[in-house]
Amino acid sequence: MRFGLGLPQSSGFDLRFDVARIARGAESAGYSSLWVYERVLFPLEPAEGMNGVPGLPWIDHYRECADALTVLTLAAAVTDTVRLGTGVLVAPLYRSLHLARALATLDRASGGRVVAGFGSGWSSDEYRGMEADFAARGRTLDETLDACRAFWGRDPVSHRDSRLSVEGALVAPKPAGRIPVLLGGRSVRAVERAARKADGWLPSGLPAPVVAELWDRIRQRAVEHGRDAAALELVPRAAVVLSETPAPAGRRPFQGSIGQVVEDVAALAEAGATEILLDLVPSAKGGEELLDRALEVFEAVTDAGF
């Protein structure tokens, strides 16, 4: 089992020092990957509840989110082996050529360590702020993924979709290697898209039984599309909130004692996870505490045999 760690992007952390310190410390401890997420703004009167759930308030943690690729670049500069993942970029908010070149540049600079996690997003406020079409986000995600792979491929590049037209052009830089693209989401369309187009799935905050059920569906549909399901990655994101004593029955996954977190890791391993992204940022007060907790959790799960 591999483990990834979420990097700090929010208030309460000093980007000048904490990103580098945590990135280096996580790599030295044995973490396999470092991850960022994306929120481009925080509407004071949002059109949708968080995650698209009506009436669900946005968490305060979303009030500040440093640019994902900038933070990942800071981590790349001080590490050598860990993979560098976006979990996830709201891909339809980007111009495809710009996004492809930015990720390829980071991949070249890091020696081929980028993992591109894409999603369609759930906030129409963000789409309006970025002058993007919220109603067309699924189609645009498909087109963005296809365009990135075209631009990362051999020159000359010719590619057209509803937003762009490139004919016989040289597009540089190229990635150091093949950039894997993982997709988030749990809807029927998201599951089908992951099975048909992606190199893996990045679910967030789902209980292990739900992950197992949807992962089985993704792999089955991948086979039906003529793809190798065994080559796909499953990287669930887990928001870890530690307590000194065990949480009572009915707790949320990954909230409770170290022992309970280890039990939750075991459940996701049973569900088929190839790697687990441990996000301790929302519950940590500063970079020192985040790194201490990250090392404590990593030691516990490795001692348990994962």
C-alpha positions as CSV (number, residue, x, y, z in Angstrom):
1,M,0.0,0.0,0.0
2,R,1.2,3.5,-0.9
3,F,0.3,6.7,1.0
4,G,0.1,10.3,-0.2
5,L,-0.1,13.4,1.9
6,G,-2.1,16.6,1.2
7,L,0.0,19.8,1.2
8,P,-0.9,23.0,3.0
9,Q,-2.7,25.7,0.9
10,S,-4.9,27.5,3.4
11,S,-4.6,30.1,6.0
12,G,-2.7,29.1,9.2
13,F,0.3,28.0,7.2
14,D,3.3,29.9,5.9
15,L,3.8,29.1,2.3
16,R,7.4,30.3,2.4
17,F,8.5,27.6,4.7
18,D,5.7,25.0,5.4
19,V,5.3,23.6,1.9
20,A,9.0,22.8,1.5
21,R,9.4,21.5,5.1
22,I,6.4,19.2,4.9
23,A,7.3,18.0,1.4
24,R,10.8,17.1,2.4
25,G,9.7,15.5,5.7
26,A,7.0,13.4,4.0
27,E,9.4,12.1,1.3
28,S,12.0,11.2,3.9
29,A,9.4,9.4,6.0
30,G,8.3,7.2,3.1
31,Y,5.2,8.9,1.7
32,S,4.9,8.1,-2.0
33,S,3.1,11.2,-3.2
34,L,2.1,14.8,-2.4
35,W,-1.2,16.3,-3.4
36,V,-3.0,19.6,-3.8
37,Y,-6.6,20.5,-4.3
38,E,-8.4,23.5,-5.9
39,R,-10.9,26.2,-4.9
40,V,-10.7,29.4,-6.9
41,L,-13.0,31.5,-4.8
42,F,-15.3,31.5,-1.7
43,P,-18.7,32.9,-2.4
44,L,-20.3,34.5,0.7
45,E,-23.7,33.6,-0.6
46,P,-23.1,30.5,-2.7
47,A,-25.5,29.3,-5.3
48,E,-24.9,25.7,-4.3
49,G,-24.2,24.0,-1.0
50,M,-20.8,22.4,-0.6
51,N,-20.3,19.4,-3.0
52,G,-23.6,20.4,-4.6
53,V,-25.6,19.3,-1.6
54,P,-28.5,21.8,-1.1
55,G,-28.1,23.8,2.1
56,L,-24.8,22.3,3.1
57,P,-22.5,25.2,4.2
58,W,-19.0,25.5,2.7
59,I,-16.4,24.6,5.2
60,D,-14.2,27.5,6.5
61,H,-11.1,25.6,5.2
62,Y,-12.2,26.7,1.7
63,R,-12.0,30.4,2.5
64,E,-8.4,30.4,1.4
65,C,-6.7,28.1,-1.1
66,A,-3.4,28.9,-2.7
67,D,-2.9,28.1,-6.4
68,A,-2.6,24.4,-6.8
69,L,0.1,24.2,-9.4
70,T,2.2,26.9,-7.7
71,V,2.2,24.9,-4.4
72,L,3.0,21.7,-6.3
73,T,5.9,23.4,-8.0
74,L,7.3,24.5,-4.6
75,A,7.1,20.9,-3.4
76,A,8.7,19.6,-6.6
77,A,11.7,21.9,-6.1
78,V,12.7,20.3,-2.8
79,T,11.9,16.6,-3.5
80,D,13.3,13.8,-5.7
81,T,11.1,10.8,-5.8
82,V,7.5,11.5,-4.6
83,R,4.7,11.7,-7.2
84,L,3.1,15.1,-7.5
85,G,-0.7,15.0,-7.8
86,T,-3.6,17.3,-8.3
87,G,-6.6,16.0,-6.3
88,V,-8.4,17.6,-8.2
89,L,-8.1,20.5,-10.6
90,V,-11.4,21.7,-11.9
91,A,-10.2,21.1,-15.5
92,P,-13.1,22.9,-17.4
93,L,-12.0,26.2,-15.7
94,Y,-8.8,26.1,-17.7
95,R,-7.9,26.7,-21.4
96,S,-6.7,23.2,-22.5
97,L,-3.5,24.3,-24.1
98,H,-2.4,26.3,-21.1
99,L,-3.2,23.5,-18.7
100,A,-1.4,20.9,-20.8
101,R,1.7,23.1,-21.1
102,A,1.7,23.9,-17.4
103,L,1.4,20.2,-16.4
104,A,4.0,19.1,-19.0
105,T,6.4,21.8,-17.7
106,L,6.1,20.6,-14.1
107,D,6.5,17.0,-15.3
108,R,9.7,17.8,-17.1
109,A,11.1,19.9,-14.2
110,S,10.3,17.1,-11.7
111,G,11.6,14.2,-13.7
112,G,8.3,12.7,-14.7
113,R,6.5,12.7,-11.4
114,V,3.2,14.5,-12.2
115,V,-0.2,12.8,-11.7
116,A,-3.1,14.9,-13.2
117,G,-6.2,14.6,-11.1
118,F,-9.2,16.2,-12.9
119,G,-12.8,16.9,-12.0
120,S,-15.7,18.8,-13.3
121,G,-16.4,20.7,-10.1
122,W,-19.7,21.5,-8.4
123,S,-19.8,25.3,-7.9
124,S,-21.5,27.5,-10.5
125,D,-20.0,30.5,-8.7
126,E,-16.5,29.3,-9.6
127,Y,-17.6,28.8,-13.2
128,R,-19.1,32.3,-13.4
129,G,-15.9,33.8,-11.9
130,M,-13.8,32.0,-14.4
131,E,-16.1,32.8,-17.4
132,A,-16.8,29.1,-18.0
133,D,-20.0,27.3,-18.9
134,F,-21.3,25.4,-15.8
135,A,-24.0,23.6,-17.8
136,A,-21.4,22.2,-20.2
137,R,-18.9,21.1,-17.6
138,G,-19.1,17.4,-18.3
139,R,-18.5,17.8,-22.0
140,T,-15.7,20.3,-21.4
141,L,-14.0,17.9,-19.0
142,D,-14.0,15.2,-21.7
143,E,-12.7,17.7,-24.2
144,T,-10.0,19.0,-21.9
145,L,-8.7,15.5,-21.1
146,D,-8.6,14.6,-24.8
147,A,-6.9,17.9,-25.7
148,C,-4.2,17.5,-23.0
149,R,-3.4,14.0,-24.3
150,A,-3.1,15.3,-27.8
151,F,-0.8,18.2,-26.8
152,W,1.3,15.8,-24.7
153,G,1.6,13.5,-27.7
154,R,3.8,13.6,-30.8
155,D,4.2,16.7,-32.9
156,P,2.9,18.0,-35.1
157,V,-0.4,18.3,-33.2
158,S,-3.8,18.7,-34.8
159,H,-6.8,18.8,-32.5
160,R,-10.2,20.4,-32.6
161,D,-13.1,20.6,-30.1
162,S,-15.9,23.0,-29.2
163,R,-13.4,25.5,-27.7
164,L,-10.2,25.2,-29.7
165,S,-8.7,24.4,-33.1
166,V,-5.0,23.6,-33.5
167,E,-3.8,22.5,-37.0
168,G,-0.3,21.1,-37.6
169,A,1.5,22.8,-34.7
170,L,4.5,22.1,-32.5
171,V,3.4,22.1,-28.9
172,A,6.1,22.2,-26.2
173,P,7.3,21.2,-23.7
174,K,6.3,17.6,-23.8
175,P,6.1,15.6,-20.5
176,A,9.1,13.6,-19.4
177,G,6.9,10.5,-19.6
178,R,3.2,9.6,-19.9
179,I,1.2,11.7,-17.4
180,P,-1.5,9.5,-15.8
181,V,-4.9,11.2,-15.6
182,L,-7.2,10.2,-12.6
183,L,-10.7,11.5,-12.4
184,G,-12.8,12.4,-9.4
185,G,-16.6,12.2,-8.9
186,R,-19.1,9.5,-8.0
187,S,-22.1,10.2,-10.3
188,V,-23.1,7.7,-12.9
189,R,-21.5,9.9,-15.6
190,A,-18.3,10.3,-13.5
191,V,-18.0,6.6,-13.0
192,E,-18.5,5.9,-16.7
193,R,-16.0,8.6,-17.7
194,A,-13.4,7.1,-15.3
195,A,-13.9,3.7,-16.8
196,R,-13.8,4.9,-20.4
197,K,-11.1,7.6,-20.4
198,A,-9.0,7.7,-17.2
199,D,-6.0,6.0,-15.7
200,G,-7.7,5.7,-12.4
201,W,-10.3,7.1,-9.9
202,L,-9.9,9.7,-7.1
203,P,-12.9,9.5,-4.8
204,S,-13.1,11.8,-1.9
205,G,-14.7,11.3,1.5
206,L,-16.7,8.1,0.6
207,P,-17.1,5.2,3.0
208,A,-15.2,2.1,2.1
209,P,-18.3,0.0,1.1
210,V,-19.3,2.8,-1.4
211,V,-15.8,3.0,-2.7
212,A,-15.7,-0.8,-3.2
213,E,-19.1,-0.8,-5.0
214,L,-18.2,2.0,-7.4
215,W,-14.7,0.7,-8.0
216,D,-16.1,-2.7,-9.0
217,R,-18.4,-0.9,-11.4
218,I,-15.6,1.2,-12.9
219,R,-13.4,-1.8,-13.5
220,Q,-16.3,-3.8,-15.0
221,R,-17.1,-1.0,-17.4
222,A,-13.4,-0.5,-18.3
223,V,-13.3,-4.2,-19.4
224,E,-16.5,-3.7,-21.4
225,H,-14.7,-0.8,-23.1
226,G,-11.8,-3.1,-24.0
227,R,-9.4,-1.7,-21.4
228,D,-7.1,-3.3,-18.9
229,A,-8.9,-2.8,-15.6
230,A,-5.9,-4.1,-13.6
231,A,-3.9,-1.1,-14.9
232,L,-6.2,1.4,-13.3
233,E,-5.4,3.2,-10.0
234,L,-7.7,3.8,-7.1
235,V,-6.5,6.6,-4.9
236,P,-9.2,7.6,-2.3
237,R,-8.8,10.9,-0.5
238,A,-9.3,10.7,3.3
239,A,-9.8,13.7,5.6
240,V,-8.0,12.6,8.8
241,V,-9.1,14.2,12.1
242,L,-7.2,12.6,15.0
243,S,-8.3,12.4,18.6
244,E,-6.6,11.2,21.7
245,T,-9.4,8.7,22.5
246,P,-11.5,6.6,20.2
247,A,-14.5,8.3,18.6
248,P,-17.9,6.8,19.5
249,A,-20.0,4.6,17.2
250,G,-21.3,6.4,14.2
251,R,-18.1,8.4,13.6
252,R,-17.1,9.5,10.1
253,P,-14.3,7.5,8.5
254,F,-10.8,8.6,9.4
255,Q,-12.0,10.6,12.4
256,G,-11.0,9.2,15.7
257,S,-7.9,7.6,17.3
258,I,-4.8,6.4,15.5
259,G,-6.2,2.8,15.9
260,Q,-9.5,3.8,14.2
261,V,-7.6,5.4,11.4
262,V,-5.6,2.2,10.9
263,E,-8.9,0.3,10.7
264,D,-10.2,2.7,8.1
265,V,-7.0,2.2,6.0
266,A,-7.6,-1.5,6.2
267,A,-11.2,-1.0,4.9
268,L,-10.0,1.0,1.9
269,A,-7.3,-1.5,1.2
270,E,-9.9,-4.2,1.2
271,A,-12.0,-2.1,-1.2
272,G,-9.0,-2.1,-3.7
273,A,-7.2,1.1,-3.0
274,T,-3.7,1.2,-4.6
275,E,-2.8,4.3,-2.7
276,I,-4.5,6.4,0.0
277,L,-4.3,10.2,0.1
278,L,-4.2,11.3,3.7
279,D,-5.3,14.9,4.2
280,L,-4.5,16.2,7.7
281,V,-4.4,19.9,6.7
282,P,-7.9,21.0,7.8
283,S,-7.4,19.7,11.4
284,A,-3.7,20.8,11.9
285,K,-2.7,24.1,13.4
286,G,0.4,25.1,11.5
287,G,3.1,23.3,9.6
288,E,4.9,21.8,12.6
289,E,1.7,20.1,13.8
290,L,0.8,18.9,10.3
291,L,4.2,17.2,9.8
292,D,4.2,15.7,13.3
293,R,0.7,14.1,12.7
294,A,1.7,13.0,9.2
295,L,4.7,11.2,10.5
296,E,2.6,9.7,13.4
297,V,0.0,8.3,11.0
298,F,2.5,7.0,8.6
299,E,4.4,5.1,11.3
300,A,1.1,3.6,12.6
301,V,-0.1,2.3,9.2
302,T,3.3,0.9,8.3
303,D,3.6,-0.8,11.7
304,A,0.2,-2.3,11.0
305,G,1.7,-3.9,7.8
306,F,0.3,-1.5,5.1
